[in-house]
Amino acid sequence: GDSGSPLVYNDQVIGLVSFSPSCGIGYPDVYTRVHSFLSWIEQNKN
Protein backbone atom coordinates (compact mmCIF):
# COMPACT_ATOMS: atom_id res chain seq x y z
CA GLY A 1 0.00 0.00 0.00
CA ASP A 2 0.32 3.64 -0.45
CA SER A 3 -0.94 4.54 3.04
CA GLY A 4 1.43 7.00 4.70
CA SER A 5 2.90 8.20 1.40
CA PRO A 6 3.45 11.97 1.25
CA LEU A 7 1.58 14.53 -0.84
CA VAL A 8 4.24 17.13 -1.68
CA TYR A 9 3.68 20.67 -2.99
CA ASN A 10 6.49 23.22 -3.43
CA ASP A 11 8.93 20.85 -1.68
CA GLN A 12 6.74 20.65 1.45
CA VAL A 13 4.73 17.69 2.72
CA ILE A 14 1.13 18.89 2.95
CA GLY A 15 -0.66 15.55 3.25
CA LEU A 16 -0.32 11.84 3.89
CA VAL A 17 -2.30 9.13 2.11
CA SER A 18 -4.98 7.80 4.46
CA PHE A 19 -6.48 5.26 2.06
CA SER A 20 -7.34 4.56 -1.56
CA PRO A 21 -10.84 3.21 -2.20
CA SER A 22 -11.01 0.24 -4.57
CA CYS A 23 -7.22 0.15 -4.95
CA GLY A 24 -7.35 3.62 -6.50
CA ILE A 25 -8.91 2.47 -9.76
CA GLY A 26 -10.99 5.42 -10.94
CA TYR A 27 -11.10 6.99 -7.47
CA PRO A 28 -8.88 9.63 -5.87
CA ASP A 29 -6.74 8.88 -2.83
CA VAL A 30 -7.91 10.25 0.53
CA TYR A 31 -5.34 12.40 2.33
CA THR A 32 -4.86 13.68 5.88
CA ARG A 33 -3.68 17.30 6.17
CA VAL A 34 -0.34 17.45 7.95
CA HIS A 35 -1.02 21.03 9.12
CA SER A 36 -3.89 19.76 11.29
CA PHE A 37 -1.38 17.76 13.33
CA LEU A 38 1.59 20.17 13.45
CA SER A 39 1.39 20.83 17.20
CA TRP A 40 1.26 17.08 17.92
CA ILE A 41 4.18 16.45 15.53
CA GLU A 42 6.25 19.18 17.19
CA GLN A 43 5.55 17.75 20.67
CA ASN A 44 6.41 14.18 19.69
CA LYS A 45 9.33 14.43 17.27
CA ASN A 46 12.83 13.30 18.26
Distance bins in CASP14 RR format, pairs under 12 A and 6 or more apart:
PFRMAT RR
TARGET T0000
AUTHOR 0000-0000-0000
RMODE 2
METHOD distances of the structure
MODEL  1
1 17 0 0 0 0 1 0 0 0 0 0 0
1 18 0 0 0 0 0 1 0 0 0 0 0
1 19 0 0 0 0 1 0 0 0 0 0 0
1 20 1 0 0 1 0 0 0 0 0 0 0
1 23 0 0 0 0 1 0 0 0 0 0 0
1 24 0 0 0 0 0 1 0 0 0 0 0
1 29 0 0 0 0 0 1 0 0 0 0 0
2 16 0 0 0 0 1 0 0 0 0 0 0
2 17 1 0 1 0 0 0 0 0 0 0 0
2 18 0 0 0 0 1 0 0 0 0 0 0
2 19 0 0 0 0 1 0 0 0 0 0 0
2 20 1 0 1 0 0 0 0 0 0 0 0
2 21 0 0 0 0 0 1 0 0 0 0 0
2 23 0 0 0 0 1 0 0 0 0 0 0
2 24 0 0 0 0 1 0 0 0 0 0 0
2 28 0 0 0 0 0 1 0 0 0 0 0
2 29 1 0 0 1 0 0 0 0 0 0 0
2 30 0 0 0 0 0 1 0 0 0 0 0
2 31 0 0 0 0 0 1 0 0 0 0 0
3 15 0 0 0 0 0 1 0 0 0 0 0
3 16 0 0 0 0 1 0 0 0 0 0 0
3 17 1 0 1 0 0 0 0 0 0 0 0
3 18 1 0 0 1 0 0 0 0 0 0 0
3 19 1 0 0 1 0 0 0 0 0 0 0
3 20 1 0 0 1 0 0 0 0 0 0 0
3 24 0 0 0 0 0 1 0 0 0 0 0
3 29 0 0 0 0 1 0 0 0 0 0 0
3 30 0 0 0 0 1 0 0 0 0 0 0
3 31 0 0 0 0 0 1 0 0 0 0 0
3 32 0 0 0 0 0 1 0 0 0 0 0
4 13 0 0 0 0 0 1 0 0 0 0 0
4 15 0 0 0 0 1 0 0 0 0 0 0
4 16 1 0 1 0 0 0 0 0 0 0 0
4 17 1 0 1 0 0 0 0 0 0 0 0
4 18 1 0 0 1 0 0 0 0 0 0 0
4 19 0 0 0 0 1 0 0 0 0 0 0
4 20 0 0 0 0 0 1 0 0 0 0 0
4 29 0 0 0 0 0 1 0 0 0 0 0
4 30 0 0 0 0 0 1 0 0 0 0 0
4 31 0 0 0 0 1 0 0 0 0 0 0
4 32 0 0 0 0 1 0 0 0 0 0 0
4 34 0 0 0 0 0 1 0 0 0 0 0
5 13 0 0 0 0 0 1 0 0 0 0 0
5 15 0 0 0 0 1 0 0 0 0 0 0
5 16 1 0 0 1 0 0 0 0 0 0 0
5 17 1 0 1 0 0 0 0 0 0 0 0
5 18 0 0 0 0 0 1 0 0 0 0 0
5 19 0 0 0 0 0 1 0 0 0 0 0
5 20 0 0 0 0 1 0 0 0 0 0 0
5 29 0 0 0 0 1 0 0 0 0 0 0
5 30 0 0 0 0 0 1 0 0 0 0 0
5 31 0 0 0 0 1 0 0 0 0 0 0
5 32 0 0 0 0 0 1 0 0 0 0 0
6 12 0 0 0 0 1 0 0 0 0 0 0
6 13 1 0 1 0 0 0 0 0 0 0 0
6 14 0 0 0 0 1 0 0 0 0 0 0
6 15 1 0 0 1 0 0 0 0 0 0 0
6 16 1 0 0 1 0 0 0 0 0 0 0
6 17 1 0 0 1 0 0 0 0 0 0 0
6 29 0 0 0 0 0 1 0 0 0 0 0
6 31 0 0 0 0 1 0 0 0 0 0 0
6 32 0 0 0 0 0 1 0 0 0 0 0
6 34 0 0 0 0 1 0 0 0 0 0 0
7 13 1 0 0 1 0 0 0 0 0 0 0
7 14 1 0 1 0 0 0 0 0 0 0 0
7 15 1 0 1 0 0 0 0 0 0 0 0
7 16 1 0 0 1 0 0 0 0 0 0 0
7 17 1 0 0 1 0 0 0 0 0 0 0
7 18 0 0 0 0 0 1 0 0 0 0 0
7 28 0 0 0 0 0 1 0 0 0 0 0
7 29 0 0 0 0 1 0 0 0 0 0 0
7 30 0 0 0 0 0 1 0 0 0 0 0
7 31 1 0 1 0 0 0 0 0 0 0 0
7 32 0 0 0 0 1 0 0 0 0 0 0
7 33 0 0 0 0 1 0 0 0 0 0 0
7 34 0 0 0 0 1 0 0 0 0 0 0
7 35 0 0 0 0 0 1 0 0 0 0 0
8 14 1 0 0 1 0 0 0 0 0 0 0
8 15 0 0 0 0 1 0 0 0 0 0 0
8 16 0 0 0 0 0 1 0 0 0 0 0
8 17 0 0 0 0 0 1 0 0 0 0 0
8 31 0 0 0 0 0 1 0 0 0 0 0
8 34 0 0 0 0 0 1 0 0 0 0 0
9 15 0 0 0 0 1 0 0 0 0 0 0
9 31 0 0 0 0 0 1 0 0 0 0 0
9 33 0 0 0 0 0 1 0 0 0 0 0
9 34 0 0 0 0 0 1 0 0 0 0 0
9 35 0 0 0 0 0 1 0 0 0 0 0
12 34 0 0 0 0 1 0 0 0 0 0 0
12 35 0 0 0 0 1 0 0 0 0 0 0
12 38 0 0 0 0 0 1 0 0 0 0 0
13 31 0 0 0 0 0 1 0 0 0 0 0
13 32 0 0 0 0 0 1 0 0 0 0 0
13 33 0 0 0 0 0 1 0 0 0 0 0
13 34 1 0 1 0 0 0 0 0 0 0 0
13 35 0 0 0 0 1 0 0 0 0 0 0
13 37 0 0 0 0 0 1 0 0 0 0 0
13 38 0 0 0 0 0 1 0 0 0 0 0
13 41 0 0 0 0 0 1 0 0 0 0 0
14 31 0 0 0 0 1 0 0 0 0 0 0
14 32 0 0 0 0 0 1 0 0 0 0 0
14 33 1 0 0 1 0 0 0 0 0 0 0
14 34 1 0 1 0 0 0 0 0 0 0 0
14 35 1 0 0 1 0 0 0 0 0 0 0
14 36 0 0 0 0 0 1 0 0 0 0 0
14 37 0 0 0 0 0 1 0 0 0 0 0
14 38 0 0 0 0 0 1 0 0 0 0 0
15 29 0 0 0 0 0 1 0 0 0 0 0
15 30 0 0 0 0 0 1 0 0 0 0 0
15 31 1 0 1 0 0 0 0 0 0 0 0
15 32 1 0 0 1 0 0 0 0 0 0 0
15 33 1 0 1 0 0 0 0 0 0 0 0
15 34 1 0 1 0 0 0 0 0 0 0 0
15 35 0 0 0 0 1 0 0 0 0 0 0
15 36 0 0 0 0 1 0 0 0 0 0 0
15 37 0 0 0 0 1 0 0 0 0 0 0
15 38 0 0 0 0 0 1 0 0 0 0 0
15 41 0 0 0 0 0 1 0 0 0 0 0
16 29 0 0 0 0 1 0 0 0 0 0 0
16 30 0 0 0 0 0 1 0 0 0 0 0
16 31 1 0 0 1 0 0 0 0 0 0 0
16 32 1 0 1 0 0 0 0 0 0 0 0
16 33 0 0 0 0 1 0 0 0 0 0 0
16 34 1 0 0 1 0 0 0 0 0 0 0
16 35 0 0 0 0 0 1 0 0 0 0 0
16 36 0 0 0 0 0 1 0 0 0 0 0
16 37 0 0 0 0 1 0 0 0 0 0 0
16 41 0 0 0 0 0 1 0 0 0 0 0
17 24 0 0 0 0 0 1 0 0 0 0 0
17 28 0 0 0 0 0 1 0 0 0 0 0
17 29 1 0 1 0 0 0 0 0 0 0 0
17 30 1 0 0 1 0 0 0 0 0 0 0
17 31 1 0 0 1 0 0 0 0 0 0 0
17 32 0 0 0 0 1 0 0 0 0 0 0
17 33 0 0 0 0 0 1 0 0 0 0 0
17 34 0 0 0 0 0 1 0 0 0 0 0
18 28 0 0 0 0 0 1 0 0 0 0 0
18 29 1 0 0 1 0 0 0 0 0 0 0
18 30 1 0 1 0 0 0 0 0 0 0 0
18 31 1 0 0 1 0 0 0 0 0 0 0
18 32 1 0 1 0 0 0 0 0 0 0 0
18 33 0 0 0 0 0 1 0 0 0 0 0
18 34 0 0 0 0 0 1 0 0 0 0 0
18 36 0 0 0 0 0 1 0 0 0 0 0
19 27 0 0 0 0 0 1 0 0 0 0 0
19 28 0 0 0 0 0 1 0 0 0 0 0
19 29 1 0 0 1 0 0 0 0 0 0 0
19 30 1 0 1 0 0 0 0 0 0 0 0
19 31 0 0 0 0 1 0 0 0 0 0 0
19 32 0 0 0 0 1 0 0 0 0 0 0
20 26 0 0 0 0 1 0 0 0 0 0 0
20 27 1 0 0 1 0 0 0 0 0 0 0
20 28 0 0 0 0 1 0 0 0 0 0 0
20 29 1 0 1 0 0 0 0 0 0 0 0
20 30 1 0 0 1 0 0 0 0 0 0 0
20 31 0 0 0 0 0 1 0 0 0 0 0
21 27 1 0 1 0 0 0 0 0 0 0 0
21 28 0 0 0 0 1 0 0 0 0 0 0
21 29 0 0 0 0 1 0 0 0 0 0 0
21 30 1 0 0 1 0 0 0 0 0 0 0
22 28 0 0 0 0 0 1 0 0 0 0 0
22 29 0 0 0 0 0 1 0 0 0 0 0
22 30 0 0 0 0 0 1 0 0 0 0 0
23 29 0 0 0 0 0 1 0 0 0 0 0
24 30 0 0 0 0 1 0 0 0 0 0 0
32 40 0 0 0 0 0 1 0 0 0 0 0
32 41 0 0 0 0 0 1 0 0 0 0 0
33 41 0 0 0 0 0 1 0 0 0 0 0
34 40 0 0 0 0 0 1 0 0 0 0 0
34 41 1 0 0 1 0 0 0 0 0 0 0
34 42 0 0 0 0 0 1 0 0 0 0 0
35 41 0 0 0 0 1 0 0 0 0 0 0
35 42 0 0 0 0 0 1 0 0 0 0 0
37 43 0 0 0 0 0 1 0 0 0 0 0
37 44 0 0 0 0 1 0 0 0 0 0 0
37 45 0 0 0 0 0 1 0 0 0 0 0
38 44 0 0 0 0 0 1 0 0 0 0 0
38 45 0 0 0 0 0 1 0 0 0 0 0
39 45 0 0 0 0 0 1 0 0 0 0 0
END
